[in-house]
Amino acid sequence: MRKKCCSEEEVFAFVWNNCDDDGLWTGDAAVIAAEFSVNEIEAHEVLTELCDGVHIEEVYPGTFAITAWRERDEPAEESL
């Protein structure tokens, strides 16, 4: 079986696409591991890197918030 890539960018995109309207994603390393066919240790490391890089923040165990959340229909600053 071929292993899926588990890069920060792809994990962030997964979190972004699966979060609620407030930018909250309910999940953990097990969810990432299952989605990307990697072990939980690798998945946890990627989530930690995203938190360290201030892209996401763990607000509760198993719940992450995207920092600098904007509504999906709002234009990005560079397009204003």
Phi and psi in degrees as a GROMACS rama.xvg file:
@    title "Ramachandran Plot"
@    xaxis  label "Phi"
@    yaxis  label "Psi"
@TYPE xy
-81.5222  134.329  ARG-2
-80.9427  133.168  LYS-3
-72.8096  156.767  LYS-4
-74.8324  146.351  CYS-5
-130.358  58.4426  CYS-6
-83.8807  161.26  SER-7
-56.6262  -42.5137  GLU-8
-62.9214  -43.7599  GLU-9
-70.9996  -37.4941  GLU-10
-67.5395  -42.1643  VAL-11
-61.1262  -42.7528  PHE-12
-61.5106  -40.1585  ALA-13
-62.5095  -46.4468  PHE-14
-61.969  -47.5103  VAL-15
-56.2318  -46.6282  TRP-16
-73.1288  -17.0946  ASN-17
-113.989  11.3439  ASN-18
-89.271  167.274  CYS-19
-83.5232  -175.866  ASP-20
-65.7525  -16.6396  ASP-21
-95.8507  3.23021  ASP-22
84.0177  18.8493  GLY-23
-101.505  134.233  LEU-24
-119.503  125.95  TRP-25
-97.5848  110.462  THR-26
179.615  179.319  GLY-27
-154.336  -168.813  ASP-28
-61.3385  -32.0484  ALA-29
-63.8419  -39.3163  ALA-30
-66.1975  -45.1387  VAL-31
-63.5299  -43.5741  ILE-32
-58.9686  -44.471  ALA-33
-66.7465  -42.3117  ALA-34
-65.5726  -39.6795  GLU-35
-105.025  7.2977  PHE-36
53.0645  48.6525  SER-37
-126.657  171.372  VAL-38
-80.3063  162.969  ASN-39
-65.7718  -29.8611  GLU-40
-63.8695  -47.1853  ILE-41
-63.2502  -41.6482  GLU-42
-62.9576  -41.8804  ALA-43
-63.6368  -40.03  HIS-44
-61.2271  -40.9955  GLU-45
-67.2319  -42.542  VAL-46
-61.8324  -39.8829  LEU-47
-63.7533  -42.1199  THR-48
-62.0287  -40.2473  GLU-49
-65.1872  -38.1755  LEU-50
-68.484  -42.1997  CYS-51
-65.4291  -31.2387  ASP-52
-86.141  10.3806  GLY-53
54.4304  32.5009  VAL-54
-87.8418  -35.9598  HIS-55
-135.452  163.228  ILE-56
-137.152  133.603  GLU-57
-82.2145  113.592  GLU-58
-91.8218  -30.2851  VAL-59
-145.152  159.777  TYR-60
-58.1429  121.977  PRO-61
85.2712  5.99645  GLY-62
-134.262  124.748  THR-63
-119.806  148.083  PHE-64
-117.172  138.009  ALA-65
-79.2235  127.43  ILE-66
-78.3411  152.549  THR-67
54.737  42.326  ALA-68
-65.6308  135.137  TRP-69
-126.6  152.557  ARG-70
-61.7194  147.621  GLU-71
-61.9698  -26.1426  ARG-72
-94.4227  0.417608  ASP-73
-81.891  139.088  GLU-74
-70.9305  150.752  PRO-75
-69.2608  156.078  ALA-76
-57.4518  -38.3343  GLU-77
-69.1124  -17.1575  GLU-78
-93.4187  -0.3972  SER-79
